[in-house]
Amino acid sequence: MPDIIQLLPDAVANQIAAGEVIQRPASVIKELMENAVDAGSTTIEVIIKDAGKTLIQVIDNGKGMSETDARLSFERHATSKIKSADDLFAIQTMGFRGEALASIAAIAYVELKTKRPKDDLGTKIEIQGSKVVTQESCQCNQGTSFSVKNLFFNVPARRKFLKADPVEFRHIIDEFQRVALAYPAIAFSLHHNNAEVFHFAKENLRQRIVSVMGGNYNQRLVPVQEKTTIIELEGFISKPEFAKKTRGEQFFFVNKRFFKHPYFQHAIQSAYEGLIPKDEFAAYFLHFTIAPQTIDVNIHPTKTEIKFEDEKHIYTILRSAIRQALGKHNLTPSLDFERDQTFDISFPENKPLVPPTIKVNPDFNPFKTTEQKTYAKSSSAWPQIEKSNKENWQKLYESHESSKIDAEQNLAIETNKTSQQAIISADWDNKQKPDEKFISQVHNKYIISAVKSGMMLIHQQYAHERILYEKFKYALLSNKGISQRQLFPQTIELNYADANLVKELQTEIAALGFELREFGKNAFIIDGLPADIAATDPYQLLNGIIETYKNNLSELKIDKREALAQSMAQYGSIKTGTKLSLEEMTSLIDQLFACEIPYYTAGGKPTLSMLSLDELEKRFTK
């Protein structure tokens, strides 16, 4: 029987490895930018076309490579970062596995130009699917330029499963921002389809955060700093009032390497306990500096999973540092029983205190009653004052009596009005028709009503969510959303990712009733809002809908129109704790049972619960 085990060719092995290392265009951006950082670059430029499917180019001004190193860099497990197994426990660079360039070259057309400062000429290498096409000397600037074209050209299945350009571009932005936030001392720029998206100069961490996330973040940041024998911690967290319902603004860096860690995330959530709701997440940008031998980054090729030697101690330090930062900036409630609040009076600076002036009538004598009467009789103003006071007392008494009569009349009118308004015209089954004499609200959360078959309990928020969902879904299908024009249009500024998402959904948002105009790079003017949603702050409304939409899109894996309709319904629904009048409760019930599916929200939560007469009877029967 012949032998059946054989070694795979290098090209096939590289394609297999590429499936794990290079998952999408954003993976190429990450690997090439990290190589540029390791090369000691001070300026890194990223140029992409068609969300990286057509072109990805990364240009740096680092130390470059020799001709031999340039050719060898495309071999599997060829790296300059480590030389022995012991080096794995003291890694100081971003890359070290030696798989990235070999994987990229196996699934794309790659052109490399590189030159060291001491060389007169650089090196140019062209590779197509792991095959070297050309290698020659060339004239180029100091540093390295990688051009990756036609990604996954020889892996059609992987190319087919790439998402639409806006989705892939959002992933590219995420990877670009992670590297930019890790290295604020390096200048970065990003161009997409010949348009500049980001341009970051050399700056400090706070300035870099504001540049990446938007100018309005400057007022949201709270500095965090802690130094122990185990770890050095520095960075910024957001104030509690700016917490969001979705993740995406949470950044951990250890020795300038981005990583994800649910355990440390829990430490931050615990530090914010009592300040933000449990389903919201505060933004943070935290840098850990720790001894390399106490962590293990060689777990996954993406290098975002890291093991720590002293996780429990770091958890405690992290939680304590966050609590301390919040306390220092008066973001947590505090009581000081020793401070006398009577002295908390602010006086204008450099202005003398002027005592009040008191005027005294030297002729007034309260003991001379005869003179007082004489004065009163001789004064022409006194009878008018006495008459005015008498009239005021009479008016006060009359108004008190009339208010009693009006209150009694209003009570009778309201009682009669309530009895007349407690009539519901519903079209559902007569067995489930609410009793016309009993509809009430419980704990400002549930609507309870007696029906012929028992009792019906309605969750007011979920019921309204179902109603709004069907309205918005119909508006998206028919493009007939009703808009309420704003008396004073408001300008809002978003970060680039959210602004790009709004531009992508502009047609659908307009169909829902929003009237938006672009105003600058990442700003919009809101001229109108959906008529079905009452919102006092257009920024909070739009920002809340964006956050809910991103959460629905990532967790539910549904169509963007479906996700947008659900987001609008979830954010615009009546919240728990809202007191409703009888008319509002009656209208809510009528609209709920006019829906196509009144019993569940679009997310599958029940809107009502029935308790039959038999079940009620069992509760009182032994």
C-alpha positions in Angstrom: 0.0 0.0 0.0 1.6 3.3 -1.0 2.2 6.1 1.5 -0.6 8.7 1.6 0.9 11.4 3.8 2.7 14.2 2.0 4.0 17.7 2.7 1.8 20.5 1.4 3.4 23.0 -1.0 4.3 26.3 0.5 1.7 28.1 -1.5 -1.1 25.9 -0.2 0.2 26.1 3.3 0.3 29.9 3.1 -3.3 30.0 1.8 -4.4 27.9 4.7 -2.6 30.1 7.2 -4.0 33.2 5.5 -7.5 32.0 6.3 -6.7 32.5 10.0 -4.4 35.5 9.9 -6.1 37.5 7.1 -9.9 37.4 7.6 -10.8 40.6 5.7 -9.1 43.8 4.4 -9.0 45.2 7.9 -6.7 42.4 8.9 -4.2 43.5 6.2 -4.4 47.1 7.5 -3.6 45.9 11.0 -0.6 43.8 10.1 1.0 46.3 7.8 0.5 49.2 10.2 2.0 47.2 13.1 5.0 46.4 10.9 5.4 50.1 10.2 5.3 50.9 13.9 7.9 48.2 14.6 10.2 49.8 11.9 10.4 53.0 14.0 8.2 55.1 11.8 7.1 58.6 12.8 4.7 59.0 9.9 2.3 56.3 8.5 0.0 56.8 5.6 -2.8 54.4 4.6 -4.4 54.5 1.2 -7.4 52.2 0.3 -9.8 51.9 -2.6 -13.2 50.1 -2.5 -12.9 49.3 1.2 -9.6 47.5 0.6 -10.8 45.1 -2.0 -9.1 46.8 -4.9 -6.1 48.5 -3.1 -4.4 48.7 0.3 -1.3 50.7 0.5 0.7 51.5 3.7 3.6 53.9 3.5 6.0 54.6 6.3 9.3 56.5 6.9 10.9 53.8 9.0 14.3 52.2 8.8 13.5 50.1 5.7 15.0 46.8 4.7 18.0 45.5 2.7 17.5 43.6 -0.5 18.0 40.2 1.3 15.7 41.1 4.2 13.0 42.3 1.7 13.0 39.0 -0.1 13.2 36.9 3.0 10.3 38.8 4.7 7.8 36.9 2.6 8.8 33.5 3.8 6.7 31.8 6.4 8.0 32.2 10.0 10.6 34.7 8.9 10.9 37.5 11.4 13.3 40.0 12.9 11.5 40.3 16.2 12.5 37.1 17.9 15.4 34.6 17.6 14.7 32.0 20.3 11.8 30.5 22.3 12.9 32.6 25.3 12.2 35.8 23.4 8.5 34.9 23.4 8.4 35.8 27.1 9.9 39.3 26.6 8.1 40.5 23.4 8.4 44.3 23.0 7.2 44.5 19.4 3.8 44.3 17.8 4.6 41.5 15.4 6.7 38.4 16.0 5.1 35.3 14.4 6.4 35.9 10.9 3.2 34.8 9.2 1.5 38.1 8.1 3.5 39.0 4.9 3.6 35.3 3.7 -0.2 35.1 4.2 -0.9 38.4 2.4 1.3 37.4 -0.5 -0.4 34.1 -0.9 -3.9 35.7 -1.6 -3.1 39.0 -3.3 -0.9 40.9 -5.7 1.8 42.5 -3.5 4.3 45.2 -4.4 7.0 46.1 -2.0 9.3 49.2 -2.2 11.8 49.7 0.6 15.0 51.6 1.2 17.3 52.1 4.2 18.8 55.6 5.0 22.3 54.5 4.2 21.5 52.9 0.8 21.5 54.9 -2.5 18.8 52.7 -4.1 15.9 50.7 -2.7 14.5 47.3 -3.5 11.3 46.6 -5.4 9.6 43.1 -5.3 6.4 42.0 -6.9 4.6 38.8 -5.8 1.4 37.2 -7.1 0.0 34.4 -5.1 3.3 33.5 -3.4 5.2 33.6 -6.7 7.9 36.2 -7.0 7.4 38.0 -10.4 10.1 40.6 -10.2 12.9 41.7 -7.9 15.0 44.7 -8.8 16.6 47.9 -7.6 14.5 51.1 -7.7 14.5 54.7 -6.6 12.3 55.4 -3.7 12.0 57.3 -0.4 13.4 56.1 2.9 11.1 53.6 4.6 8.8 51.0 3.2 5.7 51.0 0.9 3.4 48.0 0.7 0.7 47.8 -2.0 -1.8 45.0 -1.8 -4.1 44.6 -4.8 -7.0 42.3 -5.6 -7.3 40.7 -2.2 -8.5 37.1 -2.3 -8.2 36.9 -6.0 -7.3 33.2 -5.9 -9.7 32.4 -3.0 -13.1 33.2 -4.6 -15.1 31.7 -1.7 -13.5 34.1 0.8 -13.9 37.1 -1.5 -17.6 36.2 -2.0 -18.3 36.3 1.7 -16.9 39.7 2.2 -19.5 42.2 3.3 -20.5 45.4 1.5 -18.0 48.2 1.2 -19.5 50.3 4.0 -19.3 47.4 6.4 -15.7 46.5 5.5 -14.7 50.1 5.7 -16.1 50.3 9.3 -13.8 47.4 10.2 -10.9 49.2 8.6 -11.7 52.3 10.7 -11.7 50.2 13.8 -8.3 48.7 13.2 -6.9 52.1 12.1 -8.2 53.8 15.2 -6.8 51.1 17.5 -3.2 51.6 16.2 -3.6 55.4 16.2 -4.8 55.5 19.8 -1.9 53.2 20.9 0.7 55.5 19.4 -0.2 59.2 19.7 3.4 60.2 19.1 3.2 58.9 15.5 1.4 60.9 12.8 -1.2 58.9 10.9 -3.4 59.6 7.8 -6.1 57.5 6.1 -7.4 58.1 2.5 -10.3 56.2 1.0 -11.2 56.5 -2.7 -9.0 59.6 -3.0 -10.7 61.4 0.0 -8.9 62.1 3.2 -10.8 60.4 6.1 -8.3 61.0 9.0 -5.2 63.1 9.5 -3.6 62.9 12.9 -0.5 64.9 13.8 1.9 64.0 16.6 0.1 64.7 19.8 -0.5 63.5 23.4 -3.0 60.9 24.3 -5.9 63.2 25.2 -5.5 65.1 21.9 -5.4 61.9 20.0 -8.6 60.7 21.6 -10.3 63.9 20.7 -9.0 63.7 17.2 -10.2 60.2 16.8 -13.6 60.3 18.5 -14.6 63.9 17.9 -14.2 67.4 19.4 -17.1 67.0 21.8 -15.1 64.3 23.7 -12.8 66.8 25.3 -15.4 67.6 28.0 -16.3 63.9 28.5 -12.8 62.6 29.6 -11.6 62.0 33.1 -7.9 61.2 33.6 -6.8 58.0 35.3 -3.4 57.3 36.6 -2.0 54.7 39.0 1.5 53.3 39.5 2.2 50.1 41.4 4.9 47.4 41.5 2.7 45.2 39.4 1.4 47.6 36.7 1.4 51.2 35.6 -2.0 52.5 34.5 -2.8 55.7 32.7 -5.4 56.9 30.3 -8.9 58.3 30.3 -12.5 57.3 31.1 -15.7 59.0 30.2 -18.1 60.7 32.6 -21.1 58.5 33.7 -23.7 60.7 31.9 -22.0 59.9 28.5 -22.4 56.1 28.8 -23.9 54.3 25.8 -25.9 51.2 25.3 -23.5 49.7 22.9 -19.8 48.8 23.1 -17.3 50.2 20.6 -15.5 53.0 22.6 -13.7 50.7 25.0 -9.9 50.4 24.5 -7.4 48.4 26.5 -3.7 48.6 25.6 -0.9 46.6 27.2 2.6 47.8 26.3 0.9 49.7 23.4 -0.9 46.6 22.1 -4.7 46.6 21.8 -6.4 43.7 23.5 -9.8 42.5 24.7 -10.4 41.2 28.2 -13.9 40.6 29.6 -12.6 40.2 33.2 -11.1 43.7 33.2 -14.2 45.0 31.5 -16.2 43.7 34.5 -13.8 45.6 36.8 -14.7 48.9 35.1 -18.4 48.1 35.1 -18.1 47.4 38.8 -16.4 50.7 39.4 -19.3 52.5 37.6 -21.9 50.6 39.7 -24.6 52.9 40.9 -23.6 55.7 38.4 -24.7 54.1 35.1 -27.5 51.5 34.3 -26.4 47.9 34.0 -27.1 47.8 30.3 -24.9 50.8 29.4 -21.2 51.0 28.9 -18.8 53.8 29.7 -16.0 54.7 27.2 -12.4 54.2 28.3 -8.9 54.5 26.8 -6.5 52.8 29.2 -2.9 51.9 28.7 -1.2 49.2 30.8 2.5 49.1 31.2 3.7 45.8 32.6 6.7 43.5 32.5 6.6 41.5 29.3 7.5 38.2 31.1 4.3 38.4 33.1 2.0 38.3 30.1 1.5 35.9 27.2 0.5 37.4 23.8 1.1 34.2 21.8 -2.4 32.8 22.1 -4.1 33.7 18.8 -2.7 35.0 15.5 -4.8 38.2 15.8 -2.9 38.8 19.1 -6.0 40.5 20.8 -6.2 37.8 23.5 -3.6 38.1 26.2 -3.1 36.1 29.4 -1.9 37.9 32.6 0.0 36.4 35.4 -1.7 38.5 38.2 -5.2 39.0 36.8 -6.9 39.3 40.2 -4.4 41.9 41.5 -4.7 43.9 38.2 -8.5 43.7 38.5 -8.4 45.2 42.0 -6.0 47.9 41.0 -8.0 48.8 37.9 -11.3 49.0 39.8 -9.7 51.1 42.6 -8.1 53.5 40.1 -11.4 54.1 38.2 -13.3 54.7 41.5 -10.6 57.1 42.6 -10.6 59.0 39.3 -14.4 59.4 39.5 -14.2 60.6 43.1 -11.4 63.1 42.4 -13.5 64.8 39.8 -16.6 64.9 41.9 -18.4 62.4 39.7 -19.5 60.3 42.7 -21.9 61.6 45.4 -20.1 62.7 48.5 -21.2 64.0 52.0 -19.2 66.3 54.2 -20.9 66.7 57.6 -18.1 68.9 59.0 -18.6 71.7 56.4 -20.9 74.5 57.3 -23.0 75.3 54.3 -24.0 78.7 55.6 -20.5 79.9 54.5 -21.0 78.7 50.9 -21.7 82.2 49.7 -19.7 83.5 46.8 -18.8 87.2 46.7 -17.5 89.2 43.8 -13.8 89.6 43.9 -12.1 93.0 44.4 -15.4 94.7 45.4 -15.9 96.1 48.9 -18.9 94.9 50.9 -21.4 97.7 51.2 -23.7 97.6 54.3 -27.4 98.1 53.6 -28.8 101.6 54.2 -31.7 101.9 56.7 -34.0 104.9 56.7 -35.7 105.9 60.0 -38.6 108.3 60.4 -37.6 110.4 63.4 -41.2 111.7 63.9 -42.7 108.2 64.4 -43.7 107.3 67.9 -45.8 104.1 68.4 -46.8 105.1 72.0 -48.4 108.4 71.0 -51.8 107.1 69.9 -53.5 110.5 69.7 -50.7 111.9 67.5 -50.9 108.8 65.4 -54.6 109.3 64.9 -54.1 112.9 64.1 -51.4 111.9 61.6 -53.7 109.3 60.1 -56.5 111.8 59.8 -54.3 114.4 58.3 -52.7 112.1 55.8 -54.5 111.9 52.5 -53.0 108.5 51.7 -54.2 106.6 54.7 -57.9 106.2 53.8 -56.8 104.8 50.4 -54.4 102.3 52.0 -57.1 101.2 54.5 -59.7 100.9 51.7 -57.2 98.9 49.5 -56.3 96.5 52.4 -60.0 96.0 53.1 -60.7 95.2 49.4 -57.8 92.7 49.3 -59.1 90.9 52.3 -62.5 90.7 50.7 -61.0 89.5 47.4 -59.0 86.9 49.3 -62.0 85.6 51.1 -64.1 85.7 47.9 -61.4 83.9 45.9 -61.1 81.2 48.6 -64.9 80.6 48.5 -65.0 80.6 44.7 -62.0 78.3 44.5 -63.9 75.8 46.7 -66.9 76.1 44.5 -64.8 75.7 41.3 -63.0 72.7 42.8 -66.3 71.0 43.6 -67.6 71.8 40.1 -64.4 70.6 38.4 -64.5 67.4 40.5 -68.0 66.7 39.3 -67.1 67.5 35.7 -64.0 65.3 35.8 -65.9 62.5 37.5 -68.6 62.6 34.8 -65.9 63.0 32.1 -64.0 59.9 33.4 -67.1 57.8 33.4 -67.8 58.8 29.8 -64.2 58.3 28.6 -63.8 54.8 30.0 -65.4 53.3 26.9 -63.1 51.4 24.4 -64.0 50.7 20.8 -61.8 47.7 19.9 -62.1 45.3 17.0 -60.6 42.2 18.6 -62.4 39.1 19.9 -65.3 39.9 22.2 -63.9 37.4 24.7 -60.8 39.6 25.1 -62.5 43.0 24.8 -61.6 45.1 27.9 -64.2 45.9 30.4 -65.5 49.4 29.8 -65.5 50.1 33.5 -62.0 49.2 34.4 -58.7 50.2 32.9 -55.8 51.2 35.2 -52.1 51.7 35.3 -49.9 49.8 37.8 -46.5 51.1 39.0 -46.4 53.3 35.8 -45.3 50.3 33.9 -48.3 48.0 33.3 -51.9 48.6 32.1 -54.4 46.3 33.7 -57.9 45.7 32.3 -60.7 43.3 33.0 -61.9 41.2 30.1 -64.8 38.8 29.9 -62.5 35.8 30.1 -60.5 37.1 33.0 -57.8 39.8 33.3 -55.3 41.3 30.8 -52.0 42.8 31.8 -50.2 44.9 29.1 -46.5 46.1 29.3 -46.9 49.7 28.2 -43.3 50.0 26.8 -43.4 46.8 24.8 -46.8 47.5 23.5 -45.8 51.0 22.3 -42.7 49.5 20.8 -44.7 47.1 18.7 -47.0 49.9 17.6 -44.1 52.1 16.5 -42.3 49.2 14.9 -45.1 48.5 12.5 -45.5 52.2 11.7 -41.8 52.6 10.9 -41.7 49.4 9.0 -44.5 50.6 6.8 -42.9 54.0 6.4 -39.6 52.4 5.2 -41.6 50.3 2.7 -43.7 53.1 1.4 -41.2 56.0 1.9 -44.0 58.0 3.5 -42.6 58.9 6.9 -44.3 61.9 8.6 -41.9 64.6 9.7 -42.4 67.4 12.3 -40.5 70.5 11.2 -38.3 72.1 13.9 -38.8 75.8 14.7 -35.1 76.2 15.2 -32.9 73.7 13.2 -30.1 72.2 15.3 -26.6 71.3 14.2 -25.1 68.1 15.6 -21.5 66.8 15.3 -20.8 63.0 15.3 -17.6 61.0 15.2 -16.5 59.8 11.8 -17.9 56.2 12.2 -21.3 57.4 13.3 -21.4 60.2 10.6 -20.5 57.7 8.0 -23.3 55.4 9.2 -25.8 58.2 9.0 -24.7 59.0 5.4 -25.1 55.3 4.6 -28.6 55.2 6.0 -29.7 58.7 4.9 -32.4 57.4 2.5 -33.9 55.1 5.2 -33.6 57.8 7.9 -35.4 60.3 5.6 -38.2 57.7 5.0 -38.7 57.5 8.8 -39.3 61.3 9.1 -35.9 62.8 9.7 -34.9 65.8 7.7 -31.1 66.0 7.7 -28.6 68.1 5.8 -24.8 67.6 5.7 -23.0 70.5 7.2 -19.2 70.0 7.1 -17.3 66.8 7.4 -19.0 65.0 10.3 -21.9 67.5 11.1 -25.5 67.6 10.2 -28.4 70.1 10.4 -31.7 68.6 11.7 -34.6 70.4 10.1 -37.3 67.8 11.1 -37.9 64.9 13.3 -40.3 61.9 13.1 -43.8 63.0 14.2 -44.4 59.8 16.1 -41.5 60.4 18.5 -41.5 63.2 21.0 -38.0 64.2 21.7 -36.6 67.4 23.3 -33.0 66.9 22.2 -32.5 65.9 18.5 -28.9 65.0 19.2 -29.8 62.5 21.9 -32.6 61.1 19.7 -30.4 60.5 16.6 -27.4 59.3 18.7 -29.6 56.9 20.6 -31.1 55.5 17.5 -27.6 55.0 16.0 -26.4 53.2 19.1 -29.5 51.0 19.2 -29.2 50.3 15.4 -25.6 49.2 15.8 -26.5 46.9 18.7 -29.4 45.3 16.8 -27.3 44.9 13.6 -24.5 43.2 15.4 -26.5 41.0 17.8 -29.6 40.1 15.8 -27.9 39.7 12.4 -30.9 41.2 10.5 -31.5 43.4 7.5 -30.5 47.0 8.0 -34.1 48.3 7.4 -35.4 45.8 9.9 -32.7 46.9 12.4 -33.4 50.5 11.8 -37.2 50.1 12.4 -36.5 48.2 15.6 -34.1 50.8 16.7 -36.5 53.6 16.2 -39.3 51.7 18.0 -37.0 50.7 21.0 -35.7 54.2 21.5 -39.0 56.1 20.8 -41.3 53.9 22.9 -42.9 55.0 26.1 -40.4 54.2 28.9 -41.2 52.5 32.2 -42.1 55.1 34.8 -44.2 57.3 32.5 -47.7 58.0 33.9 -50.5 57.7 31.3 -53.9 59.2 31.3 -57.0 57.2 30.7 -57.2 58.4 27.1 -53.6 57.5 26.5 -54.1 54.0 27.9 -57.2 53.5 25.8 -55.5 54.7 22.7 -52.5 52.4 23.4 -54.7 49.4 23.7 -56.7 50.2 20.5 -53.5 50.7 18.5 -51.9 47.6 19.9 -54.7 45.3 18.8 -54.8 47.0 15.4 -51.3 45.7 14.8 -50.6 42.6 12.6 -48.9 40.8 15.5 -50.0 42.5 18.8 -48.7 39.8 21.1 -45.0 40.2 20.7 -42.4 42.9 20.0 -40.2 42.7 17.0 -37.5 41.3 19.3 -39.8 38.6 20.6 -40.7 40.0 24.0 -44.4 39.5 25.0 -46.5 42.6 25.1 -49.3 41.3 27.2 -50.3 38.5 29.5 -53.7 36.9 30.2 -55.0 35.6 33.5 -58.2 33.6 33.0 -61.1 33.3 35.5 -60.1 29.7 36.2 -56.6 30.7 37.1 -57.9 33.5 39.4 -60.3 31.1 41.0 -57.5 28.6 41.7 -55.6 31.2 43.6 -58.4 31.5 46.1 -59.2 27.8 46.3 -57.4 25.4 48.6 
